[in-house]
């Protein structure tokens, strides 16, 4: 899988944000040995879904699939978090997961 990075078009308006995203978040935090990329993806997707951060969720669902999580595992995690983070958050996340899973299946 290619290294993650912030969208290049954001560098024009927020170059420092893109720099620290690439260097610190993706270049350091995501590369630490304490968790596998798969586990980091599960944590990230769960938090984004729980906090209703839909704009970032779609991207990270795709990364999660690329990092070895199965659709069934992501679905189970989202179902589980529905009872802790709210039904609307889970329904939004599962709808997003279906769209991402359909794209991955078609590829």
C-alpha positions, 0 to 999 in steps of 0.5 A: 500500500502506498504511504498515506498523505494529506491531499496535495490540493490542501498544500496551497491553502495550508502548507504547514498542516499538510506538512505535519500531517505527512511527517508527524501523523502518517510518517511517525504515528502510523509507522510506530511498531506498537500497533499494526497498520490493520489495528491502527485502521480499526481504531481510526475507523471506530473513532471517526464513526463514533465522532461522526467524522464522515468526511474522513471516514470514507478515506479511512474505510478504504485504508482499513480494507487495504490494511487487511480488515474485512468488510465483515469485521468493519461491519461488526465494529460499527454494529458494536459502536452503535450502542456506545456512540449512537445509532445515527453514527453507526447507520452513517458509517455502515452506509459509507462502508457499503459504498466503499466495499462496493467500490473495492469489490468492483476494482 
